[in-house]
Each structure stands twice: as structure tokens, then as C-alpha cells.
């Protein structure tokens, strides 16, 4: 009996990070945000980005925090591969929104755009609010097809698997198109 309880607890812990509101197959809401790429501000539009191919949209808690820096470095290293598959990468946060422009060049290494969502409008539409600290966004990744269909969703505060999982989803989309 004790082994069953332990196994159930481990399963619950292992799947706890797998929650995200927009399910695979759902339609992703359009949005536009002020963003930065390589330290330069611009207006990001999901609709405009989807005209070029799928979008890897990842939410992260706060610029210049340890896990978010690791994740930004990993996405930066993978950006050229995403681009070769026709995908655009954008990170969105409500944490440290005044530092997003700096974060885009320092930690994102001038490779992909990041946007601030200080009022959490987009973060709430995508159910990416960090439950433990609702003033921050959760670490949630989506891959969105050009027709706004959610192809992949993953939530886990550990940044380790986000790039691999989004890359796999983009590759599957690319191979099918």
C-alpha cells in the first residue's frame, strides 16, 4: 500500500507541471504587445508573425531571474534552427517589464523578441499566471500554427524541457507542411 501511495504522489508531482489552459487543438487568441529584439523596441503582432509560419510563444516569470536566464539562453541557441523551420520565437513576461529591452540583448543574445505584459492581459488569455505568485507569469510554452491552432502546450517552472518540446512540435508541423 505504501508503494502505491508513493507512486501516486510521484505521478502527481510529475504531471503537476503539465497543466496549461489552452489545449492542443484550441484556437490561440490574437494579441499585440510592445516587444524588443536586440535592444530595439517594436510592436509585435501574433497575426503578423503567423503569416510567416508557426510561433513559439513562451511565457516566463521575470527578466534576469536564474531560471528565465537559462531558458532565454537555450531559446537563443535554438533560434536559428526554429527560423530554418519557419518558426518565430517570442517570450512574454509580466515580471520586470521595465527590463525587457535590456533582457532582449543581454540574455536573449539579440536572437529573438521578448515582450512585456505588465497588465497580464495576454498572460491571462493564455492562462499563464503563476499560481504561487500571481503578479508573475508562469513558465508556459505554446507552439501555434499559422491558423491559430495550438499545436503544443507545456507548463513547468523548470526551464529544462521547454526548448526541446517546442522544437519537436515545430519539426512535426514543418514535416507535415
C-alpha positions in Angstrom: 0.0 0.0 0.0 2.8 2.4 0.9 4.4 1.8 -2.6 1.1 2.7 -4.3 0.8 5.9 -2.3 4.4 6.9 -3.1 3.9 6.1 -6.8 0.7 8.1 -6.9 2.4 11.1 -5.2 5.4 10.9 -7.6 2.9 10.7 -10.6 1.1 13.8 -9.3 4.4 15.7 -8.9 5.5 14.6 -12.3 2.3 15.7 -14.0 1.7 18.8 -12.0 3.8 20.9 -14.4 1.9 19.7 -17.4 -1.1 22.0 -17.0 -1.9 24.8 -19.4 -5.3 26.3 -20.2 -5.2 26.3 -24.0 -5.4 22.7 -25.0 -3.9 21.3 -28.2 -6.3 22.0 -31.0 -7.7 25.1 -29.3 -7.6 28.5 -31.1 -4.9 30.8 -29.7 -6.1 34.3 -29.1 -4.5 37.1 -31.2 -2.5 39.7 -29.4 -0.2 42.7 -29.9 2.4 43.8 -27.4 5.3 46.2 -27.2 8.4 44.0 -27.6 12.1 44.3 -28.0 14.6 42.5 -30.2 18.4 43.2 -29.9 17.6 46.1 -27.6 15.3 47.8 -30.1 11.6 48.2 -29.3 8.9 47.4 -31.8 5.2 46.3 -32.0 4.8 42.5 -32.0 1.6 41.1 -33.5 0.8 37.4 -33.3 -1.3 37.7 -36.6 1.7 39.2 -38.4 4.1 36.6 -37.1 1.8 33.7 -38.0 1.8 34.9 -41.7 5.5 33.7 -41.8 4.9 30.3 -40.1 4.3 28.9 -36.6 5.0 30.9 -33.5 6.8 29.6 -30.4 5.2 31.6 -27.6 6.8 31.1 -24.2 5.8 32.9 -21.0 8.5 33.3 -18.3 8.2 34.7 -14.8 10.7 37.6 -14.8 13.6 39.0 -16.8 17.0 38.5 -15.2 16.0 35.7 -12.8 18.0 32.5 -12.8 15.5 30.1 -14.5 14.4 32.7 -17.0 18.0 33.5 -17.9 18.7 29.8 -18.5 15.6 29.5 -20.6 16.5 32.6 -22.6 20.0 31.3 -23.4 18.5 27.9 -24.5 16.0 29.6 -26.8 18.7 31.9 -28.1 20.9 28.9 -29.0 17.9 27.3 -30.8 16.6 30.4 -32.6 18.4 29.8 -35.9 17.0 26.2 -36.0 13.5 27.5 -35.3 13.9 30.0 -38.1 15.1 27.4 -40.5 11.8 25.5 -39.9 9.8 28.7 -40.5 9.1 29.5 -36.8 9.2 32.7 -34.9 10.1 32.7 -31.2 8.8 35.3 -28.7 9.0 35.3 -24.9 6.4 37.2 -22.8 6.6 38.2 -19.2 4.9 40.4 -16.6 7.9 40.3 -14.3 10.4 43.2 -14.5 8.7 44.7 -17.6 10.9 47.7 -17.5 13.9 45.5 -18.2 12.6 43.6 -21.2 14.5 45.7 -23.7 17.8 45.1 -21.9 17.0 41.4 -21.4 16.4 41.1 -25.2 20.1 41.9 -25.9 21.8 40.6 -22.8 20.2 37.3 -22.1 18.3 36.6 -25.3 21.6 37.4 -27.1 19.9 39.5 -29.8 18.3 36.4 -31.2 14.6 36.6 -30.5 12.0 39.0 -29.3 10.6 39.4 -25.8 7.6 41.4 -24.7 6.3 42.9 -21.5 2.7 42.3 -20.5 2.6 44.3 -17.3 -1.2 44.3 -17.0 -1.2 40.5 -17.8 -3.9 40.7 -20.5 -2.2 38.2 -22.7 -0.9 36.1 -19.9 -4.4 35.7 -18.5 -5.8 34.9 -22.0 -3.3 32.1 -22.2 -3.8 31.0 -18.6 -0.1 31.6 -17.8 -0.4 33.3 -14.5 1.9 31.8 -11.8 -0.4 30.4 -9.2 2.1 30.8 -6.3 2.8 34.5 -7.2 0.0 35.8 -9.4 1.9 39.0 -10.2 4.2 36.9 -12.4 3.7 34.7 -15.4 4.2 31.0 -15.2 6.7 29.2 -17.4 4.4 28.0 -20.1 5.3 27.3 -23.7 3.0 27.1 -26.7 3.5 26.3 -30.4 0.9 28.0 -32.5 0.2 27.1 -36.2 -0.4 29.8 -38.8 -4.2 29.2 -38.5 -4.0 30.0 -34.7 -4.3 26.3 -33.7 -2.4 25.3 -30.6 -0.1 22.5 -31.6 1.7 22.1 -28.3 1.4 23.4 -24.8 3.6 22.8 -21.7 3.9 24.3 -18.3 6.7 23.6 -15.9 8.8 26.0 -13.8 11.8 24.0 -14.6 13.2 25.5 -17.9 14.9 22.3 -18.9 12.4 20.8 -21.4 10.7 23.8 -23.0 13.1 24.3 -26.0 13.2 20.5 -26.8 9.4 20.2 -26.6 8.7 23.3 -28.7 11.3 22.2 -31.2 9.7 18.8 -31.6 6.3 20.3 -32.2 7.7 22.8 -34.8 9.6 19.9 -36.6 6.4 17.9 -36.7 4.5 20.8 -38.2 7.3 21.6 -40.7 7.5 17.9 -41.8 3.7 17.9 -42.4 3.8 21.1 -44.5 
